[in-house]
């Protein structure tokens, strides 16, 4: 019996040692990199406070963030952002009290002063400590086009190079000036940094009329994508039920949802529409696409959305990027015969036209367009180009990779042809895209709320150009517009300016504009 107790005690002691060793391995090996780069690490915090951080630079070497001397003993450097609110959504901030955000957060371990790899015997004996410089794909000139075109309205603009996933511009309203968050002014009366604290409170407060400035609308806020989602419904048809590509509906101005709901699905504007997808996508036929969604089924529609990047968090290197919700109902009897919100065919019909349970970020909209543009392949979105040390030696270079493969090349070509028709003779024909730009696009106008006076809409457009050799994919959302505005009339002009700017930069010429087209 005594031997049994000793054996049991031995097993317990060995198990406890195993737990201790496992915890030590978890902290010192598995979590080592994260803990080493954490802004809460005292060594990192001290380095950020005492030594200058590395620079953040955009395309062409434009300085987006740098450290400048303060003349103070305790805080000898503070962060400076030369372009202020124009690039704050991308660059972020480095604050004494509130840590780091966006790129400052994502690449913090490179930007703080740290021991550099030895490149000589002298450096091996006496290690060199310095910060690295982070180079991004952001095109400042295109960022300016996006900001001026959005013209102070709440919303977001995203432009991506579909060939490698590099983000060329990403601008949101409301935005913020990061300078107050870097203030080193300390008040003895409150024992705090009052300028930082006041700015943080202001930037994180939602005033009920606007999104909080510190929240990136382009990557963190979701909206019903409206008819831009018909691109995904069309893609699902080509991928899972190609026979529906020749299915002809209508013409009619509504789709009856009896016996599941007594409320028909009316076409936007209440005009009649119909035909096959060759005519229904360009004219954005709501009831026809609602019927296609029902015939396609919830499983295929949901699977296609997943392949496009919905229900996932895009791997964008900004630290905090929203996952995209796409809760598409399966085909099942509804709880109520009178409300599409309760599921069944009515909910599926509304989901197929980008309303009901479907929500998307502007980033996700740009990724959908980029996937079609790149022959059915969505490259992982990213800002990083490379990281160089203080002497200009390469530390890290970004390697592009495919994130999703939602379509085959021929399927993507079929969808491209339909999106080109949206521009040439569909809902985007009045935007004024230049013929030589070969724009492929899809408009979206999602109803949000009906009052006694106004019908509010979230206005969208996704697009890419040139269709024959795409170099830019764009998404624009301008939410909560009144008086029944349209995606083509609200988001369309912004997309036009961004595409023209991107193509000019691709041709190595500065973006141009006139007062009657794109604001300078």
Secondary structure, DSSP 8 states (H G I E B T S, - for coil): -HHHHHHHHHHHHHHHHHHHHHHHHIIIIITHHHHHH-TTSHHHHHHHHHS----EE-GGG-EEEEEEE---SS--EEEE-TTGGGSHHHH-EEETTTEEEHHHHHTHHHHS-EE----SHHHHHS--EE--EEEE---HHHHHHHHHHHTT-SEEEEEE-TTT-BEEEEEEES---GGGGG----BTTTTB-HHHHHHHHHHT---SSS--TTS-HHHH--B--GGGGHHHHHHHHHHH-GGGGG--EEEESEE--TTT-SS-EE-GGG--EEESHHHHHHHT-HHHHHHHHHHH-HHHHHHHHHHTTTTSB---TTS---B--B----S---S-SS-GGG-HHHHHHHHHTT-TTB-B-HHHHHHHHHHHHTTS-EE--B-EEEEE-TTS-EEEE----EEE--S-HHHHHHHHHHHHHHHHHSTTTTS---GGG--EEEEEEEEEEE-SS-EEEEEEEEEEE-TTS--EEEEEEEEEESSS--HHHHTHHHHHHHHHHHHHHHTTS-----TTSS--
